Amino acid sequence: MNYTEKYHLPQWEEIDRIMRVDFNEAMANVEAGISNALDTANTAKSDAAEAARLPYVVGSYTSDGTDQDINLGFRPSFLIVCGLKEAGSAAPGDFSNYLVMTAGNVASSRIILTDSGFSVKVRSIDRYYFPDLAFNGRVYDYIAFR
């Protein structure tokens, strides 16, 4: 008798006798596999449902140096974005570490709240008043409240 490569299920040939023990073992393996897959799917669904019940979402994005849309699946009521500049940079408006908070009005030329999350804009005329939230290659953390 041969067996499948991934799940070691029996593959009977014409000359093989089908034995009850082999058959029952194969069916037990199939049932265990289905049960494990179902348990994994239910756990993932439960984790996703739990995350959806939280009043906030935490994440990060890496800027590519252009305007970016960050999809959260909801319009945030309040957003905090923080970053850290590389050591040795002394450019005006570049802060050692900083955060920007908004409910949609402050820093509106840098962060725009959208129905599905927020958009981050590259530096504009207010470059000396707000930190750069779209510096190419830099990682930014955020917490968005529902």
Number of C-alpha atoms within 10 A of each C-alpha: 12 11 12 9 8 6 11 11 17 17 13 14 10 8 7 10 10 14 9 9 9 15 13 11 13 18 14 12 15 14 12 12 13 12 12 12 12 12 12 12 12 12 12 12 12 12 11 11 11 10 12 13 9 10 10 15 16 11 12 14 16 15 18 13 16 14 15 18 17 15 13 17 12 16 17 23 14 15 22 15 20 17 21 16 17 12 7 7 10 11 8 10 13 18 17 14 11 15 16 18 17 18 17 16 11 13 16 14 17 21 25 18 22 17 11 14 19 22 17 21 20 18 19 11 7 13 15 13 11 19 25 25 27 22 19 13 11 17 17 18 15 18 17 23 17 17
